[in-house]
């Protein structure tokens, strides 16, 4: 399902997959500013994923767009899609 950057509450972030850790349910993403998360600078971060099946959709080196939310346990990717 493609991301809709105009959907209220969700802002797609562009990035690149640096590492996928299916065992831990985490993904490392290098991305530009993520205004929806209060990040004004580009950075590389490790994110948890809401659904481990999301990790099967991408591989290291893929350009992606994703949505994430801040939770008590850290930042969590809620949607991810390969960039067109």
Residue pairs with C-beta under 8 A, 6 or more apart in sequence:
1 79
1 81
2 81
3 10
3 12
3 65
3 66
3 67
3 79
3 81
4 10
4 12
5 11
5 12
5 65
10 36
10 67
10 78
10 79
11 34
11 35
11 36
11 67
12 65
12 66
12 67
13 31
13 32
13 34
13 36
13 37
13 65
13 66
13 67
13 68
14 31
14 32
14 63
14 64
14 65
14 83
15 29
15 30
15 31
15 32
15 63
15 64
15 65
15 66
16 29
16 30
16 31
16 61
16 62
16 63
16 64
17 27
17 28
17 29
17 58
17 59
17 60
17 61
17 62
17 64
18 28
18 29
18 30
18 44
18 60
19 27
19 28
19 46
19 60
20 27
20 28
20 55
20 58
20 59
20 60
21 27
21 28
21 55
22 52
22 55
22 56
25 48
25 49
25 52
25 55
26 46
26 47
26 48
26 49
27 46
27 47
27 49
27 54
27 55
27 58
27 77
27 80
28 44
28 45
28 46
28 47
29 44
29 45
29 47
29 64
29 66
29 77
30 42
30 43
30 44
31 42
31 43
31 44
31 45
31 66
32 42
33 39
33 40
33 41
33 42
34 68
36 67
36 68
37 68
37 69
37 70
37 75
38 70
45 75
47 68
47 74
47 75
47 76
47 77
48 71
48 73
48 74
48 75
48 76
48 77
49 55
49 76
49 77
49 80
50 76
50 77
50 78
54 77
54 79
54 80
57 80
57 81
57 82
58 64
58 80
58 82
62 82
62 83
63 82
63 83
64 80
64 81
64 82
64 83
65 80
65 81
65 83
66 77
66 79
66 80
66 81
67 77
67 78
67 79
67 80
68 75
68 76
68 77
68 78
69 75
69 76
69 78
70 76
